[in-house]
Amino acid sequence: MRAMGSLLARWGKATGFQGRDKRSARRVRTRLRPQRVLSMRNAVIADCAMIDRSETGARLQFIVDVDLPRIFLLQDLAEGTTHEVELIWSRPGEAGVRFTNHPAPCGVSSANR
């Protein structure tokens, strides 16, 4: 196992890859911030927690597996804000989203909790 570690370390130095995050914006942990996933028609799809976020996106954690649409609304239950997001990746219990920079549709507010 030690030989494998040194081989990976040498490969990283030779290629310039040292396991760095390739995101354009730095991620910040959010302490499992409560979120609600809504359809574009404001129907509740699931509740989840935001694990971390950046200026451009976020990583979400679900208690159960959820079939997410490609574009949906993400409501921050602590702040009462809603963002339109695009699903970038998903695996059982987790998903990564990108903020689309489109404003949330009218009528979506903290009152929809």
N, C-alpha and C positions, 0 to 999 in steps of 0.2 A: 504494500500500500504506500509505503514511503517513496518508493521509486516512482510510482504514478504521480504523487504530489510534486516531486522535483521535475518530472517530465512536463507536467502542466505549467509549472512556474517558468521553466525554460521556454516553452512554447509561447506563453504570454509575453515574455520579454522579446522574443524574436518577432512576433506578429504585431506587437503593440496592444494586444488585447489583455487587459488585466481585470476583466469582469466588471467593467464600468457600466453604469446605467446609460443607455443610449437615448433616453428621453430628452426632448428639447428644454423641458422645464423641470426644476428640482421638485421631488416629492416631499410632502410633509405628512407625518402621521397625524391622524385625526381622533384617536382614542375611541374608535367604534361609534362615530357620530350617527345618530338614527336618521334614516332616509326612507322615503316611500317612492316606489316606482309606479308611475301612472302611464296609461296609454295616451296617445295624442288627443283622445276624446275625454280625458280626465277620469277614466275608470281605473280603480286601484288594481294593480297587477301583483304587487308583493311589497312587504316591508324588508328592509335590509340595513346593514351598517356600512358606513364608509370607513375603510381601513386607512387609506391615505389619499392625498390629492395633490395636484399641482395646478398651475395656472391653466393648463390645457385639458386635464382629465382627472379621473379618479379610479380607485379600485374598490369594488363593492363586495361584501360578504353576505351570503344568504344562508338561512337556516335550512331551507329545503331547496332542491333543484328547481329552477324556474326557466321556462322557455321565454326568453326576452325577445321583443321585436328589435329590428335594426335601429330604429329611431324611437325614443320615448322621452318622457319627462321624469326628472329626478327632483323630488321635493325634499329639501332639508328641513326636517321637523324641528330642529333647534332654532334655526334662523328664520323659518317661515318663508324661505325663498324657493323658487322653482327654476330649473334650467333644462333646456332641451339638450339631450345627449345622444351620441351615436355609439352603438355597441361595437367595440374593437375586437375583443376576444372574450371567450367564456370557457369555463371548465366547471365541473360539479362544485357548487357552493360558492363560486367566485366569478366576477366579471370585471372587465376593464372597459371604461367608457371615455369618450372624448367629448368635451363641451363643444357644441356646434356654433356657439356665439349667436344663435338665433334667439330672440326673446321668447319666453314662454308665452303660450296663447293667452289671450284675455280671459279672465274668469278663473285663472289658476292662482290661488293665493294660499296663505296660511289658514284661511277659513275652510279650505277643503280637507282639512285633517279629518 
